[in-house]
Amino acid sequence: MKTRRSILILGLVVVSCQSRPTKTDNGTGGAPQGFLPPPVWNQSMQNLKQDMLTLEPYIFDSVEFSNPANKEFLGKQIHKLAEESKNIKHDPIILSKDPTVRFVAGQFADEIQKADENYQAGWTGYSRSQLAKATSFCIECHTRIHDGPEFSSHDTVRPYLSTLPAVEQIEFMIAFRQYDAAYDLALKNLKTIQADEKVNTNSDRIARLALLVSVQYMQDIERTNRVIKVIQQNSTLPIYLKKSNNQWKKSMAKWHSNDPLIELPAIRNLLKSRVSEIEDMRAIPALLKLLTEGQSRSEQSESLYLTGQSYENLNKISTMALHENYYESCVRKAPETKWAQKCFDRLEASVALNYSGSGGTRIPKEIKSRLNNIKKVMKE
């Protein structure tokens, strides 16, 4: 289901990438910063959209995606998608505002290229998951510091969206930066949700997505406290969620509006005193802002490391966690610093975890090769 949700988001984001001024929805706290993408943006995105629409029914269905009868057709379509992804260009103004956006944008095409190669090599399941992962690169670039194309309600209307569970609808709204709507839907569900095994699992994610919106994207103390209060008042919610809520209350006791996170030492101290995910959610927007400013190589690499670490802590909450990419960026941008080794160690451990199961750890040959190439950067 998570793969399906990821591909849906990718399709919707691609559909919405038009040549329009940058804008955020009401209440997000972001100031409009207009830009007009180069002409190639529109055509490339349109081609990418058509390729994704063709692939959607197969990516949704793991059986059909792996069906030998579809191999020739899917091989051609995925290769076509990979070729189109190479043509996506981003406005230099946007790239210059955040040095990591260039890296993330490049990773989007790279991920689809790897999906193409792995499909041709017979790694169909891995290829399918890589196509899903490419979603995160789209979302990351379009949600960085409230920049990206405007996403209207018309863009997000697809027949199957209303049939999705609330938790997935909330993720779609977050992907399209409709934070008010995402927050309202999450709060509504937390108020009315009743005890049930399946619902309990969803309530945990809904609660954390509500916090993701109110803390990371809105940076709103009042709305965050409202989420905590609603969880506290609903007696049908599971005990483990109530325990998590107590930790969130402790984190909120340390959050004061007159104590902004504007310098690296303050962010570093916040994360050292981490009580819950809320510290990570507070740190990420502050770190992303720092990455747009004139930092030394050592400061920038530490910021990238801390960003990756916080995203990794939030990995189970949202599809938008790109910790491995921040770790890699850290190594490549400042290989001579102490942070490069730290970043590589976290990257290596994360990759190993992704390929671990009951049968042990089996990292594909091409992934091992990629890790080795990243490691070599520190020795050059």
C-alpha positions as a printed Julia matrix, in Angstrom:
380×3 Matrix{Float64}:
   0.0     0.0     0.0
   2.85    2.39    0.77
   4.3     1.78   -2.69
   0.91    2.52   -4.22
   0.57    5.71   -2.21
   4.05    6.83   -3.22
   3.4     6.29   -6.91
   0.08    8.08   -6.66
   1.8    11.08   -5.13
   4.48   11.04   -7.82
   1.85   10.96  -10.55
  -0.05   13.81   -8.96
   3.03   15.94   -8.37
   4.16   15.42  -11.96
   0.68   16.27  -13.25
   0.78   19.51  -11.27
   4.2    20.74  -12.4
   3.17   23.55  -14.71
   4.8    26.83  -15.68
   3.18   28.89  -12.93
   4.43   31.22  -10.22
   5.5    29.7    -6.92
   2.87   30.02   -4.23
   1.88   28.37   -0.95
  -1.58   27.84    0.43
  -3.05   30.04    3.16
  -1.74   29.58    6.63
   1.51   27.8     5.81
   3.65   30.7     6.93
   5.6    30.83    3.68
   5.95   33.99    1.66
   5.32   33.65   -2.1
   8.55   33.67   -4.06
   7.7    33.61   -7.74
   9.73   32.0   -10.47
   9.1    31.02  -14.03
  10.65   27.7   -15.03
  12.46   27.51  -18.37
  10.37   26.35  -21.38
  11.79   22.82  -21.23
  10.19   22.37  -17.77
   6.65   22.29  -19.12
   7.28   19.86  -22.0
   9.51   17.56  -19.95
   7.02   17.43  -17.12
   4.17   16.76  -19.53
   6.09   13.87  -21.1
   6.97   12.55  -17.66
   3.31   12.76  -16.67
   2.21   10.7   -19.67
   4.85    8.06  -18.96
   3.72    7.79  -15.33
   0.05    7.54  -16.3
   0.91    4.66  -18.61
   2.86    2.86  -15.87
   0.44    3.54  -13.0
  -1.81    0.43  -13.37
   1.23   -1.86  -13.42
   3.09   -0.23  -10.55
  -0.04   -0.51   -8.43
  -0.11   -4.26   -9.02
   2.97   -6.22   -7.98
   1.74   -9.34   -9.8
   1.27   -7.55  -13.12
   4.53   -5.66  -12.69
   6.38   -8.98  -12.35
   4.33  -10.8   -15.0
   6.67  -12.1   -17.77
   3.95  -11.3   -20.32
   4.39   -7.61  -19.54
   8.19   -7.61  -19.51
   8.78   -6.23  -23.01
   6.13   -3.52  -22.68
   7.2    -2.41  -19.2
  10.87   -2.52  -20.15
  10.25   -0.03  -22.96
   8.02    2.23  -20.84
  10.39    2.37  -17.85
  13.32    3.1   -20.16
  11.29    5.88  -21.79
  10.55    7.31  -18.33
  14.25    7.18  -17.45
  15.16    9.06  -20.64
  12.52   11.74  -20.01
  13.7    12.24  -16.42
  17.11   13.33  -17.73
  15.48   16.33  -19.42
  13.97   17.86  -16.29
  15.56   21.24  -15.62
  15.15   23.47  -12.58
  15.33   27.24  -12.3
  18.86   28.39  -11.31
  17.31   30.84   -8.83
  15.66   27.98   -6.95
  18.84   25.9    -7.05
  20.97   28.75   -5.74
  18.66   29.34   -2.76
  19.48   25.93   -1.31
  22.67   24.08   -2.31
  21.12   20.7    -1.48
  18.19   21.11   -3.88
  20.51   20.63   -6.85
  21.64   17.35   -5.33
  18.11   16.14   -4.56
  16.86   17.14   -8.03
  19.7    15.17   -9.6
  18.88   12.17   -7.43
  15.35   12.06   -8.89
  16.66   11.26  -12.37
  19.3     8.94  -10.93
  16.73    6.91   -9.0
  14.57    6.39  -12.1
  17.69    5.49  -14.09
  18.53    2.81  -11.52
  14.93    1.54  -11.65
  15.35    1.14  -15.41
  18.65   -0.72  -15.06
  17.32   -3.01  -12.34
  14.2    -3.87  -14.3
  16.31   -4.85  -17.31
  18.48   -6.96  -14.99
  15.47   -8.83  -13.62
  15.18   -7.09  -10.24
  11.5    -6.28  -10.79
  10.55   -5.84   -7.13
  13.52   -3.59   -6.5
  12.79   -1.59   -9.65
   9.2    -1.07   -8.54
  10.3     0.17   -5.1
  12.77    2.6    -6.72
  10.02    4.08   -8.85
   8.1     4.64   -5.63
  11.12    6.19   -3.92
  11.46    8.7    -6.75
   8.29   10.25   -5.34
  10.19   11.57   -2.37
  12.55   13.54   -4.59
   9.62   15.3    -6.27
   8.02   16.11   -2.94
  11.28   17.21   -1.34
  12.08   19.71   -4.07
   8.55   21.12   -4.07
   8.25   21.48   -0.3
  11.66   22.95    0.46
  11.17   26.22    2.28
   7.65   26.51    0.79
   8.91   26.74   -2.79
   7.52   24.96   -5.81
   4.56   25.02   -8.17
   1.14   25.99   -6.89
  -1.06   22.98   -6.26
  -4.78   23.72   -6.48
  -7.63   21.45   -5.47
  -8.33   20.91   -9.19
  -4.86   19.39   -9.62
  -5.42   16.83   -6.87
  -8.78   15.53   -8.03
  -8.39   11.92   -9.1
 -11.22    9.34   -8.98
  -9.57    7.07   -6.43
  -8.4     9.71   -3.92
 -11.69    9.89   -2.04
 -11.62    6.11   -1.59
  -8.32    6.16    0.28
  -8.1     5.81    4.08
  -7.81    9.08    6.01
  -4.12    8.55    6.77
  -3.29    8.39    3.05
  -5.48   11.37    2.21
  -3.53   13.35    4.82
  -0.24   12.37    3.18
  -1.54   13.52   -0.2
  -2.52   16.88    1.29
   0.93   17.26    2.83
   2.55   16.39   -0.51
   0.58   19.2    -2.15
   1.32   21.62    0.7
  -2.36   21.85    1.65
  -1.38   22.02    5.29
  -4.58   23.52    6.67
  -6.68   20.79    5.08
  -4.26   18.06    6.23
  -4.26   19.41    9.78
  -8.06   19.69    9.91
  -8.6    16.15    8.6
  -6.08   14.7    11.05
  -7.63   16.53   13.99
 -11.14   15.47   12.96
 -10.08   11.82   12.86
  -8.27   11.99   16.19
 -11.41   13.41   17.8
 -13.85   10.86   16.4
 -11.77    7.71   16.0
 -12.98    4.71   18.01
 -11.16    1.73   19.48
 -10.39   -0.93   16.88
  -7.22   -2.89   16.1
  -6.92   -1.54   12.56
  -7.96    1.96   13.58
  -5.43    1.98   16.4
  -2.62    1.46   13.9
  -3.93    4.3    11.76
  -4.48    6.6    14.74
  -0.79    6.41   15.6
   0.23    7.55   12.11
  -2.53   10.16   11.92
  -1.33   11.65   15.21
   2.26   11.83   14.01
   1.24   13.28   10.63
  -0.79   15.94   12.48
   2.35   16.83   14.43
   4.44   16.8    11.25
   2.11   19.44    9.8
   1.76   21.64   12.88
   5.43   21.48   13.92
   7.59   21.03   10.82
   5.5    22.79    8.19
   3.39   25.3    10.14
   5.8    25.78   13.07
   2.72   26.53   15.15
   2.87   25.99   18.92
  -0.86   26.53   19.48
  -1.95   24.03   16.84
   0.53   21.46   18.12
  -0.81   21.79   21.66
  -4.3    21.31   20.24
  -3.28   17.96   18.73
  -1.88   16.82   22.07
  -5.05   17.92   23.88
  -7.33   16.06   21.44
  -5.32   12.84   21.91
  -5.49   13.28   25.67
  -9.28   13.73   25.6
 -10.1    10.72   23.38
 -10.28    7.79   25.79
 -10.6     5.21   22.99
  -7.11    5.78   21.63
  -4.52    3.05   22.41
  -2.38    3.22   25.53
   0.91    3.33   23.59
  -0.31    6.46   21.77
  -1.19    8.03   25.12
   2.36    7.28   26.31
   3.81    8.89   23.18
   1.53   11.85   23.8
   3.08   12.31   27.24
   6.51   12.53   25.61
   5.21   15.07   23.11
   3.91   17.18   26.03
   7.42   17.17   27.52
   8.87   18.32   24.19
   6.31   21.11   23.95
   7.22   22.35   27.43
  10.63   23.27   25.98
   9.28   25.08   22.91
   8.99   28.82   23.39
   8.05   31.3    20.68
  10.63   33.81   21.91
  13.45   31.3    21.45
  13.87   30.88   17.66
  16.3    28.39   16.15
  18.47   30.62   14.0
  21.99   29.38   14.73
  23.63   25.97   14.42
  24.66   25.68   18.11
  21.03   26.18   19.2
  19.82   23.46   16.8
  22.63   21.17   17.91
  21.64   21.6    21.57
  17.97   21.02   20.74
  18.75   17.66   19.13
  21.11   16.65   21.94
  18.25   17.12   24.4
  15.81   15.22   22.17
  12.74   13.87   23.98
  10.56   12.91   21.0
  10.09   13.4    17.25
   9.01   16.98   17.91
  12.63   18.08   18.32
  13.43   16.63   14.88
  10.38   18.3    13.35
  11.48   21.65   14.81
  15.09   21.18   13.71
  14.48   20.32   10.05
  13.04   23.68    8.84
  15.7    25.53   10.84
  18.46   23.41    9.29
  17.06   23.8     5.78
  17.09   27.55    6.26
  20.69   27.45    7.46
  21.66   25.49    4.35
  20.58   28.47    2.24
  22.97   30.77    4.08
  26.72   31.22    3.89
  28.07   28.41    6.03
  31.62   27.11    6.16
  32.2    23.66    4.68
  32.37   22.15    8.17
  29.15   23.89    9.25
  27.36   22.88    6.09
  28.41   19.25    6.44
  27.27   19.21   10.08
  23.94   20.73    9.02
  23.55   18.04    6.37
  24.38   15.35    8.92
  21.86   16.69   11.44
  19.21   17.05    8.71
  19.76   13.45    7.64
  19.63   12.28   11.24
  16.34   14.07   11.9
  14.79   12.84    8.67
  15.87    9.31    9.59
  14.1     9.64   12.94
  10.93   10.59   11.05
  11.31    7.88    8.42
   8.4     5.76    9.66
   6.01    8.7     9.77
   6.14    9.98    6.22
   7.31    9.06    2.73
   9.13   12.39    2.63
  12.15   11.33    4.67
  15.27   11.45    2.5
  17.93   10.85    5.13
  20.17    8.71    2.93
  20.38   11.47    0.35
  21.41   14.05    2.93
  24.08   11.7     4.26
  25.42   11.21    0.74
  25.32   14.94    0.06
  27.28   15.5     3.28
  30.04   13.15    2.12
  30.27   14.6    -1.37
  30.2    18.26   -0.35
  32.83   18.1     2.4
  34.71   14.77    2.23
  37.65   16.14    4.21
  35.6    16.93    7.34
  34.92   14.66   10.32
  31.23   14.8     9.43
  31.82   12.98    6.16
  32.77    9.76    7.97
  29.84   10.11   10.35
  27.49   10.6     7.42
  28.89    7.63    5.55
  28.57    5.37    8.59
  24.9     6.36    8.99
  24.3     5.9     5.27
  25.92    2.46    5.24
  23.92    1.33    8.29
  20.66    2.6     6.8
  21.25    0.83    3.49
  22.11   -2.43    5.29
  18.91   -2.16    7.31
  16.86   -1.71    4.13
  18.18   -5.01    2.78
  17.95   -7.0     5.99
  15.39   -9.71    6.62
  14.9   -13.15    8.08
  17.44  -14.51    5.6
  20.13  -12.02    6.63
  21.44   -8.94    4.85
  21.63   -9.11    1.06
  22.7    -5.85   -0.52
  22.48   -5.85   -4.35
  25.78   -5.65   -6.19
  25.05   -2.24   -7.74
  24.19   -0.75   -4.32
  27.45   -2.06   -2.86
  29.27   -0.51   -5.81
  27.54    2.83   -5.2
  28.5     2.76   -1.52
  32.1     2.02   -2.44
  32.16    4.94   -4.86
  30.82    7.27   -2.17
  33.44    5.98    0.27
  36.2     6.65   -2.25
  35.21   10.32   -2.31
  36.58   10.67    1.23
  39.97    9.33    0.11
  40.43   11.49   -2.97
